[in-house]
Amino acid sequence: MSQGESDSSLESLKLEARWAQARAHQALTRAEESCVRVCLRVGDSRELGWIPDHSVHLVVTSPPYWSLKEYKEHPGQLGLIRDYEEFLDQLDRVWQHVYRVLVPGGRLVCVVGDVCLSRRENGRHVVIPLHADIVVRCRKLGFDNLTPIIWYKIANASLEVDNGSRFLGKPYEPNAIIKNDIEFILMQRKPGGYRKPSEQQRKLSMIEKGSFAEWFQQVWRLAGASTKEHPAPFPTELASRLIRMFSFVEDTVLDPFAGTGTTLIAAAQAGRNAIGVEIDPEYARIANRQLKSATSLFSQPSVEVVGLTSP
């Protein structure tokens, strides 16, 4: 190849690269201008018949903790059910709806911690393996169990013992209780096929190399979120990771236990549509307020709130 031909080929490659960059920028602009839709509904997560079959691509949620967290007295609050098996049965009603509304290949990502009953309250120290029971029951409902993520965080031992001691047992002596510093991010997939996003969705949903290497590890170290407004929140960073890992731009993300709206905000920021259901009107008001205050960070979404009356 002559020098002239080489220079010409180089210029062609540069021009092609510039055109590719311009097309990517145009695609991103169109995505930012497209209206992200968020629906926040005050209601019972066991009654999701209003959501059509196969209309949700990803579910990211954290169900109520059985008997441990201090939830407000409210009709239908699952966290206040005293009998553990009944609690699991009622959760199954939610997971059945989740299975129905997910597209084939869609995922249920469930953030949950085991329940530690203190000796003072229970007569003996007992760990209830909530994460394991949810996995078994989801498999019976038809889900495929996938590898979970272990979320290492700082546990609040004061929820397990009355004296707030660093050790759950006598310090420095054998047979102390191991601290409960982890939660499980459970992965359940609805069988029947795999996702087939459009080429534009693929391009707009790419994950940076460094983030990909960090996120697709089985152990995450993330600080927990403040419990000031909700007894069992998870950080926005956690929701953002999961949404970007397991959905595409323009997909729909559901959180049947929306709480103060962390999943909805993270979904909208990532260019995903979102549906949230929350039984407590006060938490729903906080979610609505936080969603509106966060909209300045990204293109304005269309927010619909159903069933929320004025305070």
C-alpha positions as CSV (number, residue, x, y, z in Angstrom):
1,M,0.0,0.0,0.0
2,S,1.4,3.4,-1.0
3,Q,1.7,6.3,1.5
4,G,-1.2,8.1,-0.1
5,E,-3.5,5.0,0.2
6,S,-2.4,4.6,3.8
7,D,-3.3,8.2,4.6
8,S,-6.6,7.9,2.8
9,S,-7.5,4.7,4.8
10,L,-6.5,6.4,8.1
11,E,-8.8,9.4,7.3
12,S,-11.6,7.0,6.4
13,L,-11.3,5.3,9.8
14,K,-11.2,8.6,11.6
15,L,-14.3,9.8,9.7
16,E,-16.1,6.5,10.5
17,A,-15.2,6.9,14.1
18,R,-16.6,10.4,14.2
19,W,-19.8,9.3,12.5
20,A,-20.2,6.4,15.1
21,Q,-19.7,8.9,17.9
22,A,-22.2,11.3,16.4
23,R,-24.8,8.4,16.0
24,A,-24.2,7.4,19.7
25,H,-24.7,11.0,20.8
26,Q,-27.9,11.3,18.8
27,A,-29.2,8.0,20.3
28,L,-28.4,9.2,23.8
29,T,-30.1,12.5,23.2
30,R,-33.3,10.8,22.0
31,A,-33.3,8.6,25.0
32,E,-32.9,11.5,27.4
33,E,-35.7,13.4,25.6
34,S,-38.0,10.4,25.7
35,C,-40.4,10.5,28.7
36,V,-39.6,8.2,31.5
37,R,-42.8,7.1,33.3
38,V,-43.0,6.5,37.0
39,C,-46.2,5.3,38.7
40,L,-46.4,5.3,42.5
41,R,-49.5,3.6,43.9
42,V,-50.7,3.5,47.5
43,G,-52.0,-0.1,47.9
44,D,-51.4,-3.7,49.0
45,S,-48.6,-5.5,47.2
46,R,-50.6,-8.7,47.4
47,E,-53.2,-7.2,45.1
48,L,-51.3,-6.4,41.9
49,G,-54.0,-7.6,39.4
50,W,-54.0,-4.1,37.8
51,I,-50.5,-4.7,36.4
52,P,-50.7,-6.6,33.0
53,D,-49.1,-9.9,32.5
54,H,-45.5,-9.9,31.0
55,S,-45.3,-6.1,31.4
56,V,-42.3,-5.8,33.8
57,H,-38.7,-6.5,33.0
58,L,-37.1,-6.4,36.4
59,V,-38.3,-6.4,40.1
60,V,-36.0,-4.8,42.7
61,T,-37.4,-4.9,46.2
62,S,-36.8,-5.5,49.9
63,P,-39.8,-7.2,51.7
64,P,-40.7,-6.3,55.2
65,Y,-38.6,-7.9,58.0
66,W,-40.6,-10.3,60.1
67,S,-41.0,-9.3,63.7
68,L,-37.7,-7.3,63.9
69,K,-38.2,-3.8,62.5
70,E,-40.6,-1.3,64.0
71,Y,-43.2,-0.8,61.3
72,K,-46.1,1.5,61.9
73,E,-49.5,0.0,62.7
74,H,-51.3,-0.1,59.4
75,P,-53.9,-2.6,58.0
76,G,-52.1,-5.0,55.7
77,Q,-48.6,-4.4,57.0
78,L,-46.9,-7.7,56.4
79,G,-44.1,-6.9,58.8
80,L,-46.6,-7.0,61.7
81,I,-47.7,-10.6,61.1
82,R,-46.8,-12.6,64.2
83,D,-46.7,-16.1,62.8
84,Y,-43.7,-16.8,60.6
85,E,-45.3,-19.3,58.3
86,E,-48.2,-17.0,57.7
87,F,-45.8,-14.2,56.9
88,L,-44.1,-16.4,54.3
89,D,-47.6,-17.4,52.9
90,Q,-48.5,-13.8,52.5
91,L,-45.2,-13.0,50.8
92,D,-45.9,-15.9,48.4
93,R,-49.0,-14.0,47.2
94,V,-46.7,-11.1,46.2
95,W,-44.2,-13.4,44.5
96,Q,-47.0,-15.0,42.5
97,H,-48.0,-11.6,41.1
98,V,-44.3,-10.8,40.4
99,Y,-43.9,-14.1,38.5
100,R,-47.0,-13.3,36.4
101,V,-46.1,-9.7,35.5
102,L,-42.4,-10.5,34.6
103,V,-41.5,-11.1,31.0
104,P,-39.9,-14.5,30.3
105,G,-36.2,-14.1,31.3
106,G,-37.1,-11.2,33.7
107,R,-35.6,-11.2,37.2
108,L,-36.8,-10.8,40.8
109,V,-34.0,-9.3,42.8
110,C,-34.8,-9.4,46.5
111,V,-32.7,-7.7,49.2
112,V,-33.3,-9.5,52.5
113,G,-31.5,-10.2,55.8
114,D,-32.0,-13.1,58.2
115,V,-33.9,-12.4,61.4
116,C,-32.0,-12.7,64.7
117,L,-34.2,-13.3,67.7
118,S,-32.5,-12.3,71.0
119,R,-32.3,-14.5,74.0
120,R,-34.0,-11.7,76.0
121,E,-37.0,-11.7,73.8
122,N,-37.1,-15.4,72.7
123,G,-35.6,-17.3,75.6
124,R,-32.7,-18.3,73.4
125,H,-30.7,-16.8,70.5
126,V,-32.2,-18.0,67.2
127,V,-31.5,-17.0,63.6
128,I,-34.5,-17.4,61.3
129,P,-33.1,-18.1,57.8
130,L,-35.5,-15.8,55.9
131,H,-33.4,-15.6,52.8
132,A,-33.3,-19.4,52.5
133,D,-37.1,-19.8,53.0
134,I,-37.7,-17.2,50.3
135,V,-35.4,-19.0,47.9
136,V,-37.2,-22.3,48.4
137,R,-40.6,-20.9,48.1
138,C,-39.7,-18.9,44.9
139,R,-38.4,-22.1,43.4
140,K,-41.7,-23.8,44.2
141,L,-43.5,-21.0,42.4
142,G,-41.6,-21.6,39.2
143,F,-38.6,-19.3,39.5
144,D,-35.0,-20.4,38.6
145,N,-32.7,-19.7,41.6
146,L,-29.5,-17.9,40.5
147,T,-26.3,-17.0,42.4
148,P,-27.0,-14.4,45.1
149,I,-24.9,-11.4,46.1
150,I,-23.7,-11.1,49.7
151,W,-24.0,-7.5,50.8
152,Y,-21.6,-6.8,53.7
153,K,-22.7,-3.8,55.8
154,I,-22.7,-2.6,59.4
155,A,-25.5,-4.3,61.3
156,N,-27.4,-2.6,64.1
157,A,-26.8,-4.9,67.0
158,S,-29.2,-2.9,69.2
159,L,-32.0,-4.5,67.3
160,E,-30.9,-7.9,68.7
161,V,-29.8,-7.1,72.3
162,D,-31.0,-4.7,74.8
163,N,-27.7,-3.3,76.0
164,G,-26.2,-2.2,72.6
165,S,-23.0,-4.0,73.4
166,R,-20.6,-4.6,70.5
167,F,-20.6,-8.3,71.3
168,L,-23.7,-10.4,71.3
169,G,-22.6,-12.5,74.3
170,K,-19.9,-12.1,77.0
171,P,-16.9,-10.3,75.5
172,Y,-13.8,-12.3,74.9
173,E,-15.3,-15.6,76.2
174,P,-16.0,-18.6,73.9
175,N,-19.6,-19.1,72.5
176,A,-20.3,-15.4,71.8
177,I,-22.7,-14.8,69.0
178,I,-21.4,-14.0,65.5
179,K,-22.5,-10.5,64.4
180,N,-25.1,-10.3,61.7
181,D,-23.4,-8.0,59.3
182,I,-24.7,-9.2,55.9
183,E,-27.8,-9.2,53.8
184,F,-28.6,-11.4,50.8
185,I,-29.4,-10.0,47.4
186,L,-31.4,-13.0,46.0
187,M,-31.6,-13.6,42.3
188,Q,-34.7,-15.3,40.8
189,R,-35.3,-15.6,37.1
190,K,-38.6,-16.4,35.3
191,P,-37.8,-19.2,32.8
192,G,-39.2,-19.3,29.3
193,G,-36.6,-17.3,27.3
194,Y,-34.0,-14.6,27.4
195,R,-34.2,-10.9,26.9
196,K,-33.9,-9.6,23.3
197,P,-33.4,-5.8,23.6
198,S,-33.1,-3.6,20.6
199,E,-29.7,-2.5,19.3
200,Q,-30.2,1.0,20.7
201,Q,-31.2,-0.4,24.1
202,R,-28.0,-2.4,24.1
203,K,-25.8,0.6,23.3
204,L,-27.4,2.9,25.8
205,S,-27.3,0.3,28.6
206,M,-23.6,-0.6,28.4
207,I,-21.7,-0.8,31.7
208,E,-18.2,0.6,32.1
209,K,-15.4,-2.0,32.3
210,G,-14.4,-1.0,35.8
211,S,-18.0,-1.0,37.1
212,F,-18.7,-4.3,35.4
213,A,-15.7,-6.0,37.1
214,E,-16.8,-4.6,40.5
215,W,-20.5,-5.2,40.3
216,F,-20.5,-8.8,39.0
217,Q,-18.7,-10.1,42.1
218,Q,-20.5,-12.1,44.7
219,V,-19.5,-9.9,47.7
220,W,-20.4,-6.2,47.9
221,R,-19.2,-3.8,50.5
222,L,-21.6,-0.9,50.7
223,A,-22.7,1.3,53.6
224,G,-26.3,1.0,54.7
225,A,-28.8,3.9,54.2
226,S,-30.1,6.1,57.0
227,T,-33.1,4.6,59.0
228,K,-34.4,8.1,59.8
229,E,-37.5,8.0,57.6
230,H,-37.9,4.2,57.1
231,P,-36.8,1.3,59.3
232,A,-35.4,-0.9,56.6
233,P,-34.0,1.2,53.6
234,F,-31.3,0.2,51.2
235,P,-28.9,2.8,49.6
236,T,-29.6,4.3,46.2
237,E,-26.2,3.0,45.0
238,L,-27.4,-0.6,45.6
239,A,-30.6,-0.1,43.6
240,S,-28.8,1.7,40.8
241,R,-26.3,-1.1,40.4
242,L,-28.9,-3.8,40.3
243,I,-31.1,-1.9,37.8
244,R,-28.2,-1.2,35.4
245,M,-27.0,-4.8,35.8
246,F,-30.2,-6.6,35.0
247,S,-32.3,-4.2,32.8
248,F,-32.0,-2.1,29.7
249,V,-32.9,1.6,29.0
250,E,-36.7,1.9,28.5
251,D,-37.5,-1.3,30.5
252,T,-40.0,-1.2,33.3
253,V,-38.8,-1.8,36.9
254,L,-41.3,-2.8,39.7
255,D,-40.9,-2.4,43.4
256,P,-43.9,-3.9,45.3
257,F,-42.5,-2.7,48.6
258,A,-41.6,0.8,47.5
259,G,-41.0,2.4,50.9
260,T,-39.6,5.9,50.4
261,G,-39.0,5.4,46.7
262,T,-35.3,4.4,46.4
263,T,-35.9,1.9,43.6
264,L,-38.1,4.4,41.7
265,I,-35.6,7.2,41.8
266,A,-32.7,4.9,40.7
267,A,-34.8,3.5,37.9
268,A,-35.7,6.9,36.5
269,Q,-32.1,8.1,36.8
270,A,-31.1,5.1,34.7
271,G,-33.7,5.8,32.0
272,R,-36.0,3.0,33.1
273,N,-39.8,3.3,33.7
274,A,-40.9,2.4,37.2
275,I,-43.9,1.1,39.1
276,G,-43.9,1.3,42.9
277,V,-46.5,0.1,45.4
278,E,-46.5,1.2,49.0
279,I,-49.1,0.4,51.6
280,D,-48.2,3.2,54.1
281,P,-49.4,6.6,52.8
282,E,-46.8,8.4,54.9
283,Y,-44.0,6.5,53.2
284,A,-45.6,7.1,49.8
285,R,-45.7,10.9,50.5
286,I,-41.9,10.8,51.3
287,A,-41.3,8.8,48.1
288,N,-43.3,11.3,46.0
289,R,-41.4,14.2,47.6
290,Q,-38.0,12.6,47.1
291,L,-38.9,11.6,43.5
292,K,-39.8,15.2,42.6
293,S,-36.8,16.7,44.3
294,A,-34.5,14.2,42.5
295,T,-35.9,15.0,39.0
296,S,-33.6,17.9,38.6
297,L,-30.7,15.4,38.3
298,F,-32.1,13.9,35.1
299,S,-34.6,14.5,32.4
300,Q,-38.0,15.2,33.8
301,P,-40.0,12.0,34.2
302,S,-43.8,11.8,34.1
303,V,-44.8,10.9,37.6
304,E,-48.3,9.5,38.4
305,V,-49.4,9.1,42.0
306,V,-52.5,7.0,42.7
307,G,-54.4,6.7,45.9
308,L,-52.5,9.4,47.9
309,T,-54.6,12.0,49.5
310,S,-53.4,15.3,50.9
311,P,-52.0,15.2,54.4
